[in-house]
Amino acid sequence: MKTKILICGLTGFIGRNIAESFAKNNDFEVYGTYLKSAPLDNPKIKMIKVDLTNKDDVSKAIEGMDIIVQAAAVTTGSKDSVTRPYYHVTDNALMNALIFRAAYDCQVSHLIFLSCTTMYQSSDSPIKESDFDANKEIYPAYFGGAWTKVYNEKMCKFYSRIGSTKYTVVRHSNIYGPYDKFDLERSHVFGATITKVMTAKEGGKIVVWGSGEEERDLLYVGDLADFFQRVIKKQSSKFELFNAGYGSSISVKDLVQKIIAHSGKNVDVKYDLTKPTIKTKICLDSAKAKNLLSWSPAISLDEGIKKTISWYKDNIAKV
């Protein structure tokens, strides 16, 4: 009998990549939630229309499932983090509370929660899971969203202690690759830069927000999908918290130049210091995942950029 796995937020960037990864594995029967976005047309994935902020909808979707990957979230880019910081709090808190409760009630065997790295302070060296210090101030633009994530991480631990469900919390770094958000209003730095470069006229100019000095740890989405496959097979404890990152950071300025180089285009860059930017440096130490799960990134940043540009040309540019 196949293991029933539910991907909450399947129509999102990370959810879709994870679902397609599991759909290739004959051990799994893959289900996915959608609401406002169009359901995915894949014969190996069964789509369920669910309002994840509605208790009855959540309970019906989760009943009978063996594994849940909670990839649903209200997410946007740095513009909203700076100008509308409340945007990442309310619905995210509500949907996770309902999902965790339903997993407990339905005795789901394993739940994987996608957290983030916004609770980490800026650092010049790779950050371990244990480096998070709740007594240190979180970057102001991240404050609400980061503490919501920390709260949900603690709820995972809480439910792992009182119920039969095993929990995994994943603090992943900036993820990029196929199906990313490539519109300039909602995208993160990678997707936004790809769009700017690929739509720029030859010999033209793109505008990058901020000075480009901030640094990010960038992980190809295929490596994150591999992490999920491994954690399901190898985690034995009732609760674990893992970093999942590339292990080194790159400045936005250098990332932009790499994308331009791999695009093969002749494009100049202007840095707009009046636009919102979050000047932090983050890279993750994922030694725990390597030791316990035998996981480490397989796709280099240059290879990942090439793969993403190729996918963009075939799927976005042609449309």
Summary of the structure (lengths in Angstrom):
residues: 319
radius of gyration: 19.2
end to end distance: 39.9
largest distance: 60.9
contacts: 1064
relative contact order: 0.14
helix: 41%
strand: 20%
